[in-house]
Amino acid sequence: MWRELLTNISDNAVKFTGPGGSVRVWCAEKYADEERVVYEFGCADTGIGMSETFLEHAFEPFTQENETSRSRYEGTGLGLAIAKKIVDRLDGDIAIESKKKASELL
């Protein structure tokens, strides 16, 4: 399941990061005992970003920031929704921090 989670998140980051940009994915063990291990996974990119308004809907199925995104970036709007379902199944948390790049506000 973690592989599918990281694939969905990193694919989304790559899709919305242009040539010359960067995507960084990492994992850190946060806690471990005899019964449970807690990991923190992260992904950071230099892509187009998301507006504050859209962040409220980013994990909803078939959502993209605007109608031109679907044709411009070729996607269904399911990557983050699938990631959220996986995290929920694993009793985890998922969050996004993002700001829309000024060049994309036009």
Jmol script that loads the backbone (N, CA, C; Angstrom):
load data "model"
ATOM      1  N   MET A   1       0.808  -1.200   0.000  1.00  0.00           N
ATOM      2  CA  MET A   1       0.000   0.000   0.000  1.00  0.00           C
ATOM      3  C   MET A   1       0.850   1.262   0.000  1.00  0.00           C
ATOM      4  N   TRP A   2       1.964   1.242   0.737  1.00  0.00           N
ATOM      5  CA  TRP A   2       2.814   2.444   0.791  1.00  0.00           C
ATOM      6  C   TRP A   2       3.381   2.770  -0.576  1.00  0.00           C
ATOM      7  N   ARG A   3       3.685   1.731  -1.354  1.00  0.00           N
ATOM      8  CA  ARG A   3       4.214   1.974  -2.699  1.00  0.00           C
ATOM      9  C   ARG A   3       3.188   2.721  -3.550  1.00  0.00           C
ATOM     10  N   GLU A   4       1.927   2.288  -3.488  1.00  0.00           N
ATOM     11  CA  GLU A   4       0.865   2.954  -4.239  1.00  0.00           C
ATOM     12  C   GLU A   4       0.677   4.388  -3.746  1.00  0.00           C
ATOM     13  N   LEU A   5       0.749   4.582  -2.451  1.00  0.00           N
ATOM     14  CA  LEU A   5       0.623   5.920  -1.876  1.00  0.00           C
ATOM     15  C   LEU A   5       1.714   6.848  -2.407  1.00  0.00           C
ATOM     16  N   LEU A   6       2.952   6.412  -2.282  1.00  0.00           N
ATOM     17  CA  LEU A   6       4.067   7.250  -2.733  1.00  0.00           C
ATOM     18  C   LEU A   6       4.043   7.449  -4.247  1.00  0.00           C
ATOM     19  N   THR A   7       3.607   6.451  -4.978  1.00  0.00           N
ATOM     20  CA  THR A   7       3.503   6.585  -6.438  1.00  0.00           C
ATOM     21  C   THR A   7       2.487   7.659  -6.801  1.00  0.00           C
ATOM     22  N   ASN A   8       1.323   7.643  -6.173  1.00  0.00           N
ATOM     23  CA  ASN A   8       0.298   8.643  -6.474  1.00  0.00           C
ATOM     24  C   ASN A   8       0.759  10.048  -6.129  1.00  0.00           C
ATOM     25  N   ILE A   9       1.386  10.196  -4.987  1.00  0.00           N
ATOM     26  CA  ILE A   9       1.833  11.525  -4.565  1.00  0.00           C
ATOM     27  C   ILE A   9       2.977  12.028  -5.442  1.00  0.00           C
ATOM     28  N   SER A  10       3.967  11.181  -5.685  1.00  0.00           N
ATOM     29  CA  SER A  10       5.110  11.632  -6.485  1.00  0.00           C
ATOM     30  C   SER A  10       4.725  11.828  -7.950  1.00  0.00           C
ATOM     31  N   ASP A  11       3.856  10.977  -8.504  1.00  0.00           N
ATOM     32  CA  ASP A  11       3.389  11.178  -9.885  1.00  0.00           C
ATOM     33  C   ASP A  11       2.693  12.519 -10.026  1.00  0.00           C
ATOM     34  N   ASN A  12       1.883  12.867  -9.033  1.00  0.00           N
ATOM     35  CA  ASN A  12       1.181  14.151  -9.049  1.00  0.00           C
ATOM     36  C   ASN A  12       2.186  15.307  -9.023  1.00  0.00           C
ATOM     37  N   ALA A  13       3.200  15.192  -8.187  1.00  0.00           N
ATOM     38  CA  ALA A  13       4.217  16.250  -8.096  1.00  0.00           C
ATOM     39  C   ALA A  13       4.971  16.389  -9.416  1.00  0.00           C
ATOM     40  N   VAL A  14       5.345  15.268 -10.005  1.00  0.00           N
ATOM     41  CA  VAL A  14       6.079  15.303 -11.278  1.00  0.00           C
ATOM     42  C   VAL A  14       5.207  15.917 -12.373  1.00  0.00           C
ATOM     43  N   LYS A  15       3.941  15.537 -12.412  1.00  0.00           N
ATOM     44  CA  LYS A  15       3.026  16.024 -13.455  1.00  0.00           C
ATOM     45  C   LYS A  15       2.901  17.546 -13.443  1.00  0.00           C
ATOM     46  N   PHE A  16       2.917  18.137 -12.251  1.00  0.00           N
ATOM     47  CA  PHE A  16       2.703  19.578 -12.132  1.00  0.00           C
ATOM     48  C   PHE A  16       3.991  20.367 -11.899  1.00  0.00           C
ATOM     49  N   THR A  17       5.125  19.746 -12.157  1.00  0.00           N
ATOM     50  CA  THR A  17       6.418  20.415 -12.068  1.00  0.00           C
ATOM     51  C   THR A  17       7.034  20.443 -13.459  1.00  0.00           C
ATOM     52  N   GLY A  18       7.326  21.619 -13.937  1.00  0.00           N
ATOM     53  CA  GLY A  18       7.829  21.774 -15.299  1.00  0.00           C
ATOM     54  C   GLY A  18       9.306  21.431 -15.453  1.00  0.00           C
ATOM     55  N   PRO A  19       9.769  21.510 -16.692  1.00  0.00           N
ATOM     56  CA  PRO A  19      11.186  21.262 -16.981  1.00  0.00           C
ATOM     57  C   PRO A  19      12.083  22.167 -16.138  1.00  0.00           C
ATOM     58  N   GLY A  20      13.145  21.595 -15.606  1.00  0.00           N
ATOM     59  CA  GLY A  20      14.066  22.355 -14.767  1.00  0.00           C
ATOM     60  C   GLY A  20      13.652  22.409 -13.315  1.00  0.00           C
ATOM     61  N   GLY A  21      12.432  21.921 -13.001  1.00  0.00           N
ATOM     62  CA  GLY A  21      11.953  21.911 -11.624  1.00  0.00           C
ATOM     63  C   GLY A  21      12.507  20.712 -10.875  1.00  0.00           C
ATOM     64  N   SER A  22      12.107  20.583  -9.621  1.00  0.00           N
ATOM     65  CA  SER A  22      12.588  19.452  -8.830  1.00  0.00           C
ATOM     66  C   SER A  22      11.462  18.871  -7.979  1.00  0.00           C
ATOM     67  N   VAL A  23      11.587  17.567  -7.709  1.00  0.00           N
ATOM     68  CA  VAL A  23      10.667  16.846  -6.839  1.00  0.00           C
ATOM     69  C   VAL A  23      11.531  16.058  -5.863  1.00  0.00           C
ATOM     70  N   ARG A  24      11.222  16.168  -4.579  1.00  0.00           N
ATOM     71  CA  ARG A  24      11.977  15.452  -3.546  1.00  0.00           C
ATOM     72  C   ARG A  24      10.983  14.641  -2.707  1.00  0.00           C
ATOM     73  N   VAL A  25      11.251  13.339  -2.559  1.00  0.00           N
ATOM     74  CA  VAL A  25      10.417  12.442  -1.771  1.00  0.00           C
ATOM     75  C   VAL A  25      11.277  11.847  -0.666  1.00  0.00           C
ATOM     76  N   TRP A  26      10.736  11.754   0.548  1.00  0.00           N
ATOM     77  CA  TRP A  26      11.521  11.204   1.647  1.00  0.00           C
ATOM     78  C   TRP A  26      10.639  10.415   2.608  1.00  0.00           C
ATOM     79  N   CYS A  27      11.301   9.649   3.452  1.00  0.00           N
ATOM     80  CA  CYS A  27      10.640   8.855   4.478  1.00  0.00           C
ATOM     81  C   CYS A  27      11.506   8.893   5.735  1.00  0.00           C
ATOM     82  N   ALA A  28      10.850   9.033   6.891  1.00  0.00           N
ATOM     83  CA  ALA A  28      11.574   9.023   8.163  1.00  0.00           C
ATOM     84  C   ALA A  28      10.772   8.216   9.176  1.00  0.00           C
ATOM     85  N   GLU A  29      11.454   7.359   9.916  1.00  0.00           N
ATOM     86  CA  GLU A  29      10.798   6.631  10.997  1.00  0.00           C
ATOM     87  C   GLU A  29      10.633   7.589  12.170  1.00  0.00           C
ATOM     88  N   LYS A  30       9.400   7.749  12.642  1.00  0.00           N
ATOM     89  CA  LYS A  30       9.116   8.683  13.727  1.00  0.00           C
ATOM     90  C   LYS A  30       8.980   7.995  15.081  1.00  0.00           C
ATOM     91  N   TYR A  31       8.559   6.725  15.053  1.00  0.00           N
ATOM     92  CA  TYR A  31       8.308   6.016  16.301  1.00  0.00           C
ATOM     93  C   TYR A  31       8.271   4.519  16.014  1.00  0.00           C
ATOM     94  N   ALA A  32       8.741   3.717  16.947  1.00  0.00           N
ATOM     95  CA  ALA A  32       8.662   2.265  16.801  1.00  0.00           C
ATOM     96  C   ALA A  32       8.641   1.610  18.176  1.00  0.00           C
ATOM     97  N   ASP A  33       7.799   0.591  18.304  1.00  0.00           N
ATOM     98  CA  ASP A  33       7.823  -0.280  19.473  1.00  0.00           C
ATOM     99  C   ASP A  33       7.557  -1.704  18.993  1.00  0.00           C
ATOM    100  N   GLU A  34       7.238  -2.619  19.884  1.00  0.00           N
ATOM    101  CA  GLU A  34       7.049  -4.014  19.494  1.00  0.00           C
ATOM    102  C   GLU A  34       5.817  -4.241  18.625  1.00  0.00           C
ATOM    103  N   GLU A  35       4.855  -3.320  18.682  1.00  0.00           N
ATOM    104  CA  GLU A  35       3.590  -3.510  17.970  1.00  0.00           C
ATOM    105  C   GLU A  35       3.379  -2.576  16.782  1.00  0.00           C
ATOM    106  N   ARG A  36       4.091  -1.468  16.753  1.00  0.00           N
ATOM    107  CA  ARG A  36       3.750  -0.445  15.770  1.00  0.00           C
ATOM    108  C   ARG A  36       4.972   0.357  15.355  1.00  0.00           C
ATOM    109  N   VAL A  37       4.979   0.734  14.089  1.00  0.00           N
ATOM    110  CA  VAL A  37       5.997   1.649  13.572  1.00  0.00           C
ATOM    111  C   VAL A  37       5.258   2.792  12.890  1.00  0.00           C
ATOM    112  N   VAL A  38       5.690   4.000  13.163  1.00  0.00           N
ATOM    113  CA  VAL A  38       5.088   5.182  12.550  1.00  0.00           C
ATOM    114  C   VAL A  38       6.133   5.834  11.657  1.00  0.00           C
ATOM    115  N   TYR A  39       5.767   6.003  10.393  1.00  0.00           N
ATOM    116  CA  TYR A  39       6.639   6.644   9.423  1.00  0.00           C
ATOM    117  C   TYR A  39       6.028   7.962   8.976  1.00  0.00           C
ATOM    118  N   GLU A  40       6.880   8.880   8.628  1.00  0.00           N
ATOM    119  CA  GLU A  40       6.448  10.126   8.012  1.00  0.00           C
ATOM    120  C   GLU A  40       7.011  10.130   6.592  1.00  0.00           C
ATOM    121  N   PHE A  41       6.122  10.268   5.623  1.00  0.00           N
ATOM    122  CA  PHE A  41       6.516  10.377   4.231  1.00  0.00           C
ATOM    123  C   PHE A  41       6.273  11.806   3.794  1.00  0.00           C
ATOM    124  N   GLY A  42       7.138  12.312   2.959  1.00  0.00           N
ATOM    125  CA  GLY A  42       6.967  13.668   2.473  1.00  0.00           C
ATOM    126  C   GLY A  42       7.308  13.791   1.011  1.00  0.00           C
ATOM    127  N   CYS A  43       6.779  14.815   0.413  1.00  0.00           N
ATOM    128  CA  CYS A  43       7.054  15.114  -0.992  1.00  0.00           C
ATOM    129  C   CYS A  43       7.033  16.629  -1.147  1.00  0.00           C
ATOM    130  N   ALA A  44       8.080  17.169  -1.717  1.00  0.00           N
ATOM    131  CA  ALA A  44       8.161  18.608  -1.965  1.00  0.00           C
ATOM    132  C   ALA A  44       8.540  18.813  -3.425  1.00  0.00           C
ATOM    133  N   ASP A  45       7.955  19.817  -4.034  1.00  0.00           N
ATOM    134  CA  ASP A  45       8.276  20.078  -5.441  1.00  0.00           C
ATOM    135  C   ASP A  45       8.289  21.571  -5.721  1.00  0.00           C
ATOM    136  N   THR A  46       8.780  21.918  -6.870  1.00  0.00           N
ATOM    137  CA  THR A  46       8.821  23.315  -7.302  1.00  0.00           C
ATOM    138  C   THR A  46       7.777  23.550  -8.392  1.00  0.00           C
ATOM    139  N   GLY A  47       6.704  22.775  -8.355  1.00  0.00           N
ATOM    140  CA  GLY A  47       5.657  22.848  -9.375  1.00  0.00           C
ATOM    141  C   GLY A  47       4.793  24.091  -9.277  1.00  0.00           C
ATOM    142  N   ILE A  48       3.642  24.040  -9.949  1.00  0.00           N
ATOM    143  CA  ILE A  48       2.771  25.208 -10.091  1.00  0.00           C
ATOM    144  C   ILE A  48       2.049  25.594  -8.806  1.00  0.00           C
ATOM    145  N   GLY A  49       1.941  24.662  -7.876  1.00  0.00           N
ATOM    146  CA  GLY A  49       1.291  24.961  -6.608  1.00  0.00           C
ATOM    147  C   GLY A  49      -0.224  24.923  -6.696  1.00  0.00           C
ATOM    148  N   MET A  50      -0.856  25.076  -5.530  1.00  0.00           N
ATOM    149  CA  MET A  50      -2.315  25.068  -5.427  1.00  0.00           C
ATOM    150  C   MET A  50      -2.760  26.293  -4.646  1.00  0.00           C
ATOM    151  N   SER A  51      -3.896  26.844  -5.026  1.00  0.00           N
ATOM    152  CA  SER A  51      -4.435  27.994  -4.302  1.00  0.00           C
ATOM    153  C   SER A  51      -5.015  27.547  -2.966  1.00  0.00           C
ATOM    154  N   GLU A  52      -5.150  28.493  -2.039  1.00  0.00           N
ATOM    155  CA  GLU A  52      -5.742  28.191  -0.732  1.00  0.00           C
ATOM    156  C   GLU A  52      -7.147  27.646  -0.884  1.00  0.00           C
ATOM    157  N   THR A  53      -7.891  28.202  -1.801  1.00  0.00           N
ATOM    158  CA  THR A  53      -9.264  27.761  -2.041  1.00  0.00           C
ATOM    159  C   THR A  53      -9.307  26.316  -2.505  1.00  0.00           C
ATOM    160  N   PHE A  54      -8.414  25.946  -3.410  1.00  0.00           N
ATOM    161  CA  PHE A  54      -8.412  24.588  -3.934  1.00  0.00           C
ATOM    162  C   PHE A  54      -7.944  23.569  -2.897  1.00  0.00           C
ATOM    163  N   LEU A  55      -7.061  23.948  -2.007  1.00  0.00           N
ATOM    164  CA  LEU A  55      -6.541  23.010  -1.004  1.00  0.00           C
ATOM    165  C   LEU A  55      -7.662  22.323  -0.225  1.00  0.00           C
ATOM    166  N   GLU A  56      -8.775  23.029  -0.022  1.00  0.00           N
ATOM    167  CA  GLU A  56      -9.916  22.459   0.697  1.00  0.00           C
ATOM    168  C   GLU A  56     -10.523  21.272  -0.053  1.00  0.00           C
ATOM    169  N   HIS A  57     -10.285  21.176  -1.367  1.00  0.00           N
ATOM    170  CA  HIS A  57     -10.900  20.150  -2.204  1.00  0.00           C
ATOM    171  C   HIS A  57      -9.880  19.203  -2.838  1.00  0.00           C
ATOM    172  N   ALA A  58      -8.631  19.360  -2.519  1.00  0.00           N
ATOM    173  CA  ALA A  58      -7.561  18.622  -3.208  1.00  0.00           C
ATOM    174  C   ALA A  58      -7.691  17.108  -3.099  1.00  0.00           C
ATOM    175  N   PHE A  59      -8.283  16.601  -2.027  1.00  0.00           N
ATOM    176  CA  PHE A  59      -8.399  15.154  -1.842  1.00  0.00           C
ATOM    177  C   PHE A  59      -9.724  14.586  -2.358  1.00  0.00           C
ATOM    178  N   GLU A  60     -10.550  15.437  -2.961  1.00  0.00           N
ATOM    179  CA  GLU A  60     -11.824  14.970  -3.511  1.00  0.00           C
ATOM    180  C   GLU A  60     -11.582  14.339  -4.881  1.00  0.00           C
ATOM    181  N   PRO A  61     -12.295  13.242  -5.190  1.00  0.00           N
ATOM    182  CA  PRO A  61     -12.112  12.582  -6.493  1.00  0.00           C
ATOM    183  C   PRO A  61     -12.481  13.502  -7.667  1.00  0.00           C
ATOM    184  N   PHE A  62     -11.741  13.369  -8.737  1.00  0.00           N
ATOM    185  CA  PHE A  62     -11.981  14.052 -10.016  1.00  0.00           C
ATOM    186  C   PHE A  62     -11.883  15.576  -9.923  1.00  0.00           C
ATOM    187  N   THR A  63     -11.105  16.078  -8.965  1.00  0.00           N
ATOM    188  CA  THR A  63     -10.949  17.526  -8.860  1.00  0.00           C
ATOM    189  C   THR A  63      -9.577  17.955  -9.365  1.00  0.00           C
ATOM    190  N   GLN A  64      -9.589  19.053 -10.082  1.00  0.00           N
ATOM    191  CA  GLN A  64      -8.359  19.729 -10.484  1.00  0.00           C
ATOM    192  C   GLN A  64      -8.608  21.211 -10.309  1.00  0.00           C
ATOM    193  N   GLU A  65      -7.543  21.954 -10.166  1.00  0.00           N
ATOM    194  CA  GLU A  65      -7.662  23.377  -9.816  1.00  0.00           C
ATOM    195  C   GLU A  65      -8.564  24.156 -10.775  1.00  0.00           C
ATOM    196  N   ASN A  66      -8.426  23.918 -12.043  1.00  0.00           N
ATOM    197  CA  ASN A  66      -9.305  24.583 -13.000  1.00  0.00           C
ATOM    198  C   ASN A  66      -9.494  23.685 -14.213  1.00  0.00           C
ATOM    199  N   GLU A  67     -10.454  24.031 -15.038  1.00  0.00           N
ATOM    200  CA  GLU A  67     -10.805  23.182 -16.188  1.00  0.00           C
ATOM    201  C   GLU A  67      -9.640  22.995 -17.165  1.00  0.00           C
ATOM    202  N   THR A  68      -8.783  23.997 -17.310  1.00  0.00           N
ATOM    203  CA  THR A  68      -7.678  23.863 -18.261  1.00  0.00           C
ATOM    204  C   THR A  68      -6.615  22.894 -17.753  1.00  0.00           C
ATOM    205  N   SER A  69      -6.606  22.628 -16.450  1.00  0.00           N
ATOM    206  CA  SER A  69      -5.624  21.687 -15.913  1.00  0.00           C
ATOM    207  C   SER A  69      -5.804  20.298 -16.502  1.00  0.00           C
ATOM    208  N   ARG A  70      -7.050  19.863 -16.692  1.00  0.00           N
ATOM    209  CA  ARG A  70      -7.312  18.511 -17.168  1.00  0.00           C
ATOM    210  C   ARG A  70      -6.692  18.282 -18.538  1.00  0.00           C
ATOM    211  N   SER A  71      -6.835  19.236 -19.450  1.00  0.00           N
ATOM    212  CA  SER A  71      -6.260  19.052 -20.783  1.00  0.00           C
ATOM    213  C   SER A  71      -4.769  19.383 -20.793  1.00  0.00           C
ATOM    214  N   ARG A  72      -4.369  20.325 -20.001  1.00  0.00           N
ATOM    215  CA  ARG A  72      -2.966  20.744 -19.990  1.00  0.00           C
ATOM    216  C   ARG A  72      -2.051  19.716 -19.333  1.00  0.00           C
ATOM    217  N   TYR A  73      -2.520  19.082 -18.244  1.00  0.00           N
ATOM    218  CA  TYR A  73      -1.663  18.176 -17.492  1.00  0.00           C
ATOM    219  C   TYR A  73      -2.082  16.711 -17.586  1.00  0.00           C
ATOM    220  N   GLU A  74      -3.122  16.421 -18.360  1.00  0.00           N
ATOM    221  CA  GLU A  74      -3.567  15.045 -18.606  1.00  0.00           C
ATOM    222  C   GLU A  74      -3.691  14.212 -17.338  1.00  0.00           C
ATOM    223  N   GLY A  75      -4.780  14.373 -16.662  1.00  0.00           N
ATOM    224  CA  GLY A  75      -5.032  13.578 -15.474  1.00  0.00           C
ATOM    225  C   GLY A  75      -6.514  13.474 -15.197  1.00  0.00           C
ATOM    226  N   THR A  76      -6.860  12.565 -14.301  1.00  0.00           N
ATOM    227  CA  THR A  76      -8.259  12.366 -13.953  1.00  0.00           C
ATOM    228  C   THR A  76      -8.651  13.092 -12.679  1.00  0.00           C
ATOM    229  N   GLY A  77      -7.673  13.555 -11.925  1.00  0.00           N
ATOM    230  CA  GLY A  77      -7.972  14.173 -10.640  1.00  0.00           C
ATOM    231  C   GLY A  77      -8.190  13.137  -9.548  1.00  0.00           C
ATOM    232  N   LEU A  78      -7.595  11.946  -9.708  1.00  0.00           N
ATOM    233  CA  LEU A  78      -7.779  10.884  -8.723  1.00  0.00           C
ATOM    234  C   LEU A  78      -6.547  10.622  -7.849  1.00  0.00           C
ATOM    235  N   GLY A  79      -5.379  11.089  -8.242  1.00  0.00           N
ATOM    236  CA  GLY A  79      -4.141  10.760  -7.535  1.00  0.00           C
ATOM    237  C   GLY A  79      -4.179  11.068  -6.054  1.00  0.00           C
ATOM    238  N   LEU A  80      -4.556  12.287  -5.688  1.00  0.00           N
ATOM    239  CA  LEU A  80      -4.579  12.662  -4.276  1.00  0.00           C
ATOM    240  C   LEU A  80      -5.763  12.034  -3.543  1.00  0.00           C
ATOM    241  N   ALA A  81      -6.881  11.813  -4.245  1.00  0.00           N
ATOM    242  CA  ALA A  81      -8.030  11.142  -3.630  1.00  0.00           C
ATOM    243  C   ALA A  81      -7.663   9.705  -3.264  1.00  0.00           C
ATOM    244  N   ILE A  82      -6.955   9.014  -4.137  1.00  0.00           N
ATOM    245  CA  ILE A  82      -6.506   7.648  -3.858  1.00  0.00           C
ATOM    246  C   ILE A  82      -5.514   7.654  -2.703  1.00  0.00           C
ATOM    247  N   ALA A  83      -4.594   8.600  -2.706  1.00  0.00           N
ATOM    248  CA  ALA A  83      -3.618   8.708  -1.617  1.00  0.00           C
ATOM    249  C   ALA A  83      -4.339   8.885  -0.275  1.00  0.00           C
ATOM    250  N   LYS A  84      -5.355   9.721  -0.239  1.00  0.00           N
ATOM    251  CA  LYS A  84      -6.125   9.956   0.996  1.00  0.00           C
ATOM    252  C   LYS A  84      -6.811   8.682   1.464  1.00  0.00           C
ATOM    253  N   LYS A  85      -7.403   7.922   0.552  1.00  0.00           N
ATOM    254  CA  LYS A  85      -8.067   6.670   0.920  1.00  0.00           C
ATOM    255  C   LYS A  85      -7.076   5.668   1.524  1.00  0.00           C
ATOM    256  N   ILE A  86      -5.888   5.599   0.928  1.00  0.00           N
ATOM    257  CA  ILE A  86      -4.859   4.685   1.455  1.00  0.00           C
ATOM    258  C   ILE A  86      -4.457   5.099   2.860  1.00  0.00           C
ATOM    259  N   VAL A  87      -4.213   6.380   3.051  1.00  0.00           N
ATOM    260  CA  VAL A  87      -3.801   6.885   4.367  1.00  0.00           C
ATOM    261  C   VAL A  87      -4.905   6.641   5.398  1.00  0.00           C
ATOM    262  N   ASP A  88      -6.154   6.862   5.011  1.00  0.00           N
ATOM    263  CA  ASP A  88      -7.268   6.615   5.928  1.00  0.00           C
ATOM    264  C   ASP A  88      -7.331   5.139   6.321  1.00  0.00           C
ATOM    265  N   ARG A  89      -7.127   4.248   5.343  1.00  0.00           N
ATOM    266  CA  ARG A  89      -7.153   2.803   5.613  1.00  0.00           C
ATOM    267  C   ARG A  89      -6.057   2.394   6.595  1.00  0.00           C
ATOM    268  N   LEU A  90      -4.941   3.114   6.540  1.00  0.00           N
ATOM    269  CA  LEU A  90      -3.811   2.802   7.410  1.00  0.00           C
ATOM    270  C   LEU A  90      -3.857   3.588   8.726  1.00  0.00           C
ATOM    271  N   ASP A  91      -4.979   4.272   8.953  1.00  0.00           N
ATOM    272  CA  ASP A  91      -5.164   5.062  10.171  1.00  0.00           C
ATOM    273  C   ASP A  91      -4.102   6.147  10.299  1.00  0.00           C
ATOM    274  N   GLY A  92      -3.793   6.783   9.170  1.00  0.00           N
ATOM    275  CA  GLY A  92      -2.780   7.834   9.162  1.00  0.00           C
ATOM    276  C   GLY A  92      -3.379   9.201   8.907  1.00  0.00           C
ATOM    277  N   ASP A  93      -2.527  10.163   8.707  1.00  0.00           N
ATOM    278  CA  ASP A  93      -2.921  11.541   8.397  1.00  0.00           C
ATOM    279  C   ASP A  93      -2.194  11.974   7.137  1.00  0.00           C
ATOM    280  N   ILE A  94      -2.849  12.833   6.375  1.00  0.00           N
ATOM    281  CA  ILE A  94      -2.224  13.393   5.186  1.00  0.00           C
ATOM    282  C   ILE A  94      -2.594  14.870   5.121  1.00  0.00           C
ATOM    283  N   ALA A  95      -1.641  15.696   4.715  1.00  0.00           N
ATOM    284  CA  ALA A  95      -1.870  17.136   4.635  1.00  0.00           C
ATOM    285  C   ALA A  95      -1.075  17.715   3.471  1.00  0.00           C
ATOM    286  N   ILE A  96      -1.522  18.846   2.992  1.00  0.00           N
ATOM    287  CA  ILE A  96      -0.835  19.552   1.902  1.00  0.00           C
ATOM    288  C   ILE A  96      -0.578  20.983   2.338  1.00  0.00           C
ATOM    289  N   GLU A  97       0.621  21.448   2.063  1.00  0.00           N
ATOM    290  CA  GLU A  97       0.956  22.865   2.196  1.00  0.00           C
ATOM    291  C   GLU A  97       1.372  23.321   0.811  1.00  0.00           C
ATOM    292  N   SER A  98       0.737  24.366   0.313  1.00  0.00           N
ATOM    293  CA  SER A  98       1.052  24.812  -1.037  1.00  0.00           C
ATOM    294  C   SER A  98       0.622  26.261  -1.229  1.00  0.00           C
ATOM    295  N   LYS A  99       1.273  26.902  -2.163  1.00  0.00           N
ATOM    296  CA  LYS A  99       0.896  28.237  -2.604  1.00  0.00           C
ATOM    297  C   LYS A  99       0.953  28.248  -4.116  1.00  0.00           C
ATOM    298  N   LYS A 100      -0.022  28.871  -4.728  1.00  0.00           N
ATOM    299  CA  LYS A 100      -0.060  28.997  -6.175  1.00  0.00           C
ATOM    300  C   LYS A 100       1.062  29.923  -6.619  1.00  0.00           C
ATOM    301  N   LYS A 101       1.821  29.468  -7.629  1.00  0.00           N
ATOM    302  CA  LYS A 101       2.877  30.330  -8.169  1.00  0.00           C
ATOM    303  C   LYS A 101       2.278  31.518  -8.892  1.00  0.00           C
ATOM    304  N   ALA A 102       2.896  32.668  -8.770  1.00  0.00           N
ATOM    305  CA  ALA A 102       2.393  33.889  -9.385  1.00  0.00           C
ATOM    306  C   ALA A 102       2.196  33.738 -10.887  1.00  0.00           C
ATOM    307  N   SER A 103       3.086  33.039 -11.564  1.00  0.00           N
ATOM    308  CA  SER A 103       2.975  32.878 -13.012  1.00  0.00           C
ATOM    309  C   SER A 103       1.744  32.066 -13.401  1.00  0.00           C
ATOM    310  N   GLU A 104       1.200  31.271 -12.478  1.00  0.00           N
ATOM    311  CA  GLU A 104       0.032  30.451 -12.757  1.00  0.00           C
ATOM    312  C   GLU A 104      -1.265  31.173 -12.407  1.00  0.00           C
ATOM    313  N   LEU A 105      -1.194  32.348 -11.809  1.00  0.00           N
ATOM    314  CA  LEU A 105      -2.407  33.073 -11.417  1.00  0.00           C
ATOM    315  C   LEU A 105      -3.033  33.825 -12.578  1.00  0.00           C
ATOM    316  N   LEU A 106      -2.318  33.989 -13.640  1.00  0.00           N
ATOM    317  CA  LEU A 106      -2.825  34.761 -14.772  1.00  0.00           C
ATOM    318  C   LEU A 106      -3.962  34.077 -15.481  1.00  0.00           C
TER     319      LEU A 106
END
end "model"
wireframe off; spacefill off
backbone 0.3
color backbone group
